[in-house]
Amino acid sequence: MSETVHTVRETSTRSDAGYAERPADDHRQTAEHKQNVAENVVWFIAGILLVLLGFRFLLSLLGANTTNAFANFIYNVSHPFVAPFFNLFNYNNLQYGVSRFEIYTLFAMLFYAVVAWGLAKLITLNRD
């Protein structure tokens, strides 16, 4: 005796299945998408800044030669972000090219990471 199996495939439209399009939900999803994009932009910018400051810290720690184009570029680009923290700790501009531990660069990294976290939380404050 041979058995035959028939499969039935049922399809339905959204209105048949009881789904109703709600403009409020679409607006909410759009707002959440904008929040996600804004949050990602904040973290992307913070990530670039933290990597830049991390390179500065490593180059200073290893005593990178400031006449090198890459080291000079990193020092020049990161200087405005680290400069507000120079007076917190001893800063001597004449020490470039000598191995040193830049505590103010680490403090700047911590500060900017906390600011980025705060901005990301502020952007997503009304998210459920």
Sine and cosine of phi, psi and omega as CSV:
sin_phi,cos_phi,sin_psi,cos_psi,sin_omega,cos_omega
0.00,0.00,0.80,-0.60,-0.02,-1.00
-0.98,-0.19,0.69,-0.72,0.00,-1.00
-0.97,-0.25,0.67,-0.74,0.04,-1.00
-0.92,-0.40,0.77,-0.63,0.00,-1.00
-0.96,-0.29,0.81,-0.59,0.04,-1.00
-0.94,-0.34,0.75,-0.66,0.08,-1.00
-0.96,-0.27,0.66,-0.75,0.00,-1.00
-0.91,-0.42,0.78,-0.63,-0.01,-1.00
-0.94,-0.34,0.87,-0.49,0.00,-1.00
-0.97,-0.25,0.72,-0.70,0.07,-1.00
-0.84,-0.54,0.52,-0.86,0.03,-1.00
-0.60,-0.80,0.42,-0.91,0.08,-1.00
-1.00,0.05,0.21,-0.98,-0.03,-1.00
-0.87,0.49,-0.61,0.80,-0.02,-1.00
-0.95,0.32,-0.51,0.86,0.04,-1.00
-0.94,0.34,-0.54,0.84,-0.07,-1.00
-0.99,0.11,0.01,1.00,0.05,-1.00
1.00,-0.02,0.19,0.98,0.03,-1.00
-1.00,0.04,0.70,-0.71,0.07,-1.00
-0.84,-0.55,0.74,-0.67,0.03,-1.00
-0.95,0.31,0.76,-0.65,-0.01,-1.00
-0.89,-0.45,0.89,-0.47,0.02,-1.00
-0.87,0.49,-0.52,0.86,0.00,-1.00
-0.90,0.44,-0.65,0.76,0.03,-1.00
-0.91,0.41,-0.64,0.77,0.03,-1.00
-0.90,0.44,-0.66,0.75,0.03,-1.00
-0.90,0.43,-0.64,0.77,0.01,-1.00
-0.91,0.42,-0.67,0.74,0.02,-1.00
-0.91,0.41,-0.61,0.79,0.04,-1.00
-0.91,0.41,-0.67,0.74,0.03,-1.00
-0.90,0.44,-0.66,0.76,0.04,-1.00
-0.91,0.41,-0.62,0.79,0.03,-1.00
-0.90,0.44,-0.67,0.74,0.03,-1.00
-0.90,0.44,-0.62,0.78,0.05,-1.00
-0.90,0.44,-0.67,0.74,0.01,-1.00
-0.89,0.46,-0.67,0.75,0.01,-1.00
-0.91,0.42,-0.71,0.70,0.00,-1.00
-0.89,0.45,-0.66,0.75,0.03,-1.00
-0.90,0.44,-0.66,0.75,0.02,-1.00
-0.91,0.42,-0.60,0.80,0.04,-1.00
-0.91,0.42,-0.68,0.73,0.03,-1.00
-0.86,0.50,-0.73,0.68,-0.02,-1.00
-0.93,0.36,-0.53,0.84,0.04,-1.00
-0.91,0.41,-0.74,0.68,0.01,-1.00
-0.90,0.44,-0.68,0.73,0.03,-1.00
-0.89,0.46,-0.63,0.77,0.02,-1.00
-0.89,0.45,-0.68,0.73,0.04,-1.00
-0.88,0.47,-0.71,0.71,0.00,-1.00
-0.90,0.44,-0.68,0.74,-0.01,-1.00
-0.92,0.39,-0.60,0.80,0.06,-1.00
-0.92,0.40,-0.67,0.74,0.04,-1.00
-0.87,0.50,-0.72,0.69,0.03,-1.00
-0.93,0.38,-0.55,0.83,0.07,-1.00
-0.90,0.44,-0.66,0.75,0.09,-1.00
-0.88,0.48,-0.67,0.74,0.02,-1.00
-0.87,0.49,-0.72,0.70,0.00,-1.00
-0.87,0.49,-0.73,0.68,-0.01,-1.00
-0.91,0.42,-0.66,0.75,0.02,-1.00
-0.90,0.44,-0.64,0.77,0.04,-1.00
-0.93,0.37,-0.66,0.75,-0.02,-1.00
-0.90,0.44,-0.58,0.81,-0.02,-1.00
-1.00,0.00,-0.02,1.00,0.04,-1.00
0.94,0.33,0.72,0.69,-0.04,-1.00
-0.89,0.46,0.60,-0.80,0.00,-1.00
-0.95,0.30,0.82,-0.57,-0.06,-1.00
-0.97,0.26,-0.21,0.98,0.07,-1.00
-0.98,0.17,-0.22,0.98,0.10,-1.00
-0.94,0.34,0.69,-0.72,-0.08,-1.00
-0.89,0.46,-0.67,0.74,-0.03,-1.00
-0.91,0.41,-0.74,0.68,0.00,-1.00
-0.89,0.45,-0.67,0.74,0.02,-1.00
-0.89,0.45,-0.66,0.75,0.04,-1.00
-0.88,0.48,-0.73,0.68,-0.02,-1.00
-0.89,0.46,-0.70,0.71,0.01,-1.00
-0.89,0.46,-0.69,0.72,-0.04,-1.00
-0.93,0.36,-0.65,0.76,-0.04,-1.00
-0.96,0.29,-0.60,0.80,-0.05,-1.00
-0.99,0.10,-0.26,0.97,-0.05,-1.00
-0.82,0.58,-0.72,0.69,-0.01,-1.00
-0.89,0.46,-0.44,0.90,-0.02,-1.00
-0.99,0.11,-0.38,0.92,-0.02,-1.00
-0.99,-0.15,-0.43,0.90,-0.09,-1.00
-0.81,0.59,-0.62,0.78,0.01,-1.00
-0.89,0.46,-0.29,0.96,-0.06,-1.00
-0.97,-0.22,0.03,1.00,-0.01,-1.00
-0.88,0.48,-0.66,0.75,-0.07,-1.00
-0.97,0.25,-0.20,0.98,0.06,-1.00
-0.94,0.35,-0.55,0.84,-0.06,-1.00
-0.74,-0.67,0.16,-0.99,0.02,-1.00
-0.91,0.42,0.82,-0.57,0.03,-1.00
-0.81,-0.58,0.78,-0.63,0.04,-1.00
-0.75,-0.66,0.92,-0.39,-0.06,-1.00
-0.93,0.36,-0.33,0.94,-0.06,-1.00
-0.99,0.17,-0.03,1.00,-0.08,-1.00
-1.00,-0.05,0.10,1.00,0.05,-1.00
-0.88,0.48,0.64,-0.77,-0.03,-1.00
1.00,-0.04,-0.08,1.00,0.04,-1.00
-0.92,-0.39,0.64,-0.77,0.00,-1.00
-0.89,0.46,0.82,-0.57,0.01,-1.00
-0.49,-0.87,0.42,-0.91,0.00,-1.00
-0.98,-0.18,0.96,-0.28,-0.05,-1.00
-1.00,0.04,1.00,-0.03,0.01,-1.00
-0.91,0.41,-0.53,0.85,0.00,-1.00
-0.93,0.37,-0.48,0.88,0.08,-1.00
-0.94,0.34,-0.66,0.75,0.07,-1.00
-0.90,0.44,-0.64,0.77,0.03,-1.00
-0.90,0.43,-0.64,0.77,0.05,-1.00
-0.89,0.45,-0.66,0.75,0.03,-1.00
-0.88,0.47,-0.70,0.71,0.03,-1.00
-0.89,0.46,-0.71,0.71,-0.01,-1.00
-0.87,0.49,-0.76,0.65,-0.03,-1.00
-0.93,0.37,-0.52,0.85,0.07,-1.00
-0.92,0.40,-0.66,0.75,0.03,-1.00
-0.92,0.39,-0.64,0.77,0.05,-1.00
-0.89,0.45,-0.68,0.73,0.02,-1.00
-0.90,0.44,-0.67,0.74,0.04,-1.00
-0.88,0.48,-0.69,0.72,0.01,-1.00
-0.89,0.45,-0.67,0.74,0.04,-1.00
-0.91,0.42,-0.66,0.75,0.02,-1.00
-0.90,0.43,-0.64,0.77,0.05,-1.00
-0.93,0.38,-0.61,0.79,0.02,-1.00
-0.90,0.43,-0.64,0.76,0.02,-1.00
-0.90,0.43,-0.62,0.78,-0.08,-1.00
-0.98,-0.18,0.40,0.92,-0.09,-1.00
-0.89,0.46,-0.66,0.75,-0.06,-1.00
-1.00,-0.04,0.19,0.98,0.06,-1.00
-0.96,0.27,0.67,-0.74,-0.01,-1.00
-0.94,0.35,0.00,0.00,0.00,0.00
